[in-house]
Amino acid sequence: MDKKSLAVTSLVVRSRKLLSSEIDGETVMMSIESGKYYGLDEVGGRIWELLEKPRTADDISKQLLLDYEVEAAACEKDVMRFLQQLYDDDLLEIQ
């Protein structure tokens, strides 16, 4: 089955195939299917928190602009790269 393309307007949400927890300010996740572990820094953890409910990359970028001091273009680019990485690792679903 071919994967859908990820776009700024794609509605994305965390994969239900993951367990996650915050430990010492870092978000730690484990894939139930692969047994792989993942660790996210503060910003990655914030994005993961926002992905609890379906959102677009644009919505996530707008929220991060309120939370952090960052340029809009850089924020959108970094959010898309991060979401693509999550999607490629099957940690994210497009609805």
C-alpha positions as a printed NumPy array, in Angstrom:
array([[ 0.   ,  0.   ,  0.   ],
       [ 1.4  ,  3.393, -0.992],
       [ 1.698,  6.035,  1.681],
       [-0.141,  9.314,  1.32 ],
       [ 1.889, 12.461,  0.729],
       [ 2.436, 14.725,  3.704],
       [ 1.512, 18.37 ,  3.075],
       [ 1.23 , 21.5  ,  5.246],
       [-2.553, 21.057,  5.119],
       [-2.532, 17.307,  5.906],
       [-4.478, 16.419,  9.046],
       [-2.038, 14.369, 11.143],
       [-2.218, 12.594, 14.481],
       [-0.02 , 10.326, 16.602],
       [ 0.029,  6.674, 15.662],
       [-1.967,  4.528, 18.065],
       [ 0.799,  1.926, 17.846],
       [ 3.049,  3.839, 20.256],
       [ 3.534,  4.139, 23.957],
       [ 4.911,  7.457, 25.187],
       [ 5.846,  9.105, 28.452],
       [ 7.723, 12.141, 29.708],
       [10.876, 11.374, 31.678],
       [13.07 , 14.182, 33.067],
       [11.68 , 16.711, 30.572],
       [12.21 , 14.428, 27.564],
       [ 9.436, 12.616, 25.714],
       [10.276,  8.947, 25.291],
       [ 8.308,  6.711, 22.93 ],
       [ 8.314,  3.038, 22.056],
       [ 6.861,  1.483, 18.924],
       [ 4.747, -1.517, 19.868],
       [ 5.253, -3.071, 16.423],
       [ 9.013, -2.611, 15.983],
       [10.162, -2.38 , 19.6  ],
       [12.184,  0.743, 18.701],
       [12.634,  3.543, 21.208],
       [12.573,  7.247, 20.36 ],
       [13.491, 10.314, 22.405],
       [12.296, 13.846, 21.732],
       [13.727, 17.123, 22.972],
       [11.559, 19.945, 24.351],
       [10.303, 21.192, 20.975],
       [ 9.767, 17.683, 19.596],
       [ 7.918, 16.827, 22.794],
       [ 5.72 , 19.904, 22.372],
       [ 4.872, 18.863, 18.811],
       [ 4.124, 15.333, 20.047],
       [ 1.838, 16.819, 22.702],
       [ 0.015, 18.84 , 20.032],
       [-0.417, 15.679, 17.935],
       [-2.622, 14.134, 20.605],
       [-5.527, 15.504, 18.554],
       [-5.567, 15.676, 14.74 ],
       [-3.949, 18.9  , 13.491],
       [-2.378, 20.28 , 10.36 ],
       [ 1.311, 21.135, 10.127],
       [ 0.199, 24.737,  9.651],
       [-1.711, 24.649, 12.983],
       [ 1.335, 23.174, 14.726],
       [ 3.628, 25.834, 13.252],
       [ 1.28 , 28.619, 14.363],
       [ 1.215, 27.261, 17.916],
       [ 5.017, 26.939, 18.033],
       [ 5.33 , 30.568, 16.895],
       [ 3.356, 31.501, 20.019],
       [ 5.406, 29.179, 22.256],
       [ 8.927, 29.938, 20.984],
       [10.902, 32.77 , 19.442],
       [11.434, 31.559, 15.885],
       [10.966, 32.853, 12.33 ],
       [ 7.766, 31.659, 10.639],
       [ 9.478, 30.242,  7.528],
       [12.089, 28.354,  9.559],
       [ 9.417, 27.038, 11.915],
       [ 7.249, 25.71 ,  9.091],
       [10.239, 24.092,  7.371],
       [11.409, 22.427, 10.608],
       [ 7.898, 21.257, 11.512],
       [ 7.423, 19.69 ,  8.075],
       [10.816, 17.959,  8.261],
       [10.031, 16.629, 11.752],
       [ 6.534, 15.441, 10.788],
       [ 7.922, 13.76 ,  7.67 ],
       [10.464, 11.925,  9.826],
       [ 7.701, 10.765, 12.197],
       [ 5.566,  9.71 ,  9.239],
       [ 8.428,  7.818,  7.574],
       [ 8.95 ,  5.907, 10.846],
       [ 5.188,  5.11 , 11.074],
       [ 4.825,  7.227, 14.208],
       [ 2.278,  9.522, 12.589],
       [-0.953,  8.931, 10.685],
       [-2.538, 11.13 ,  8.027],
       [-6.304, 11.308,  8.377]])
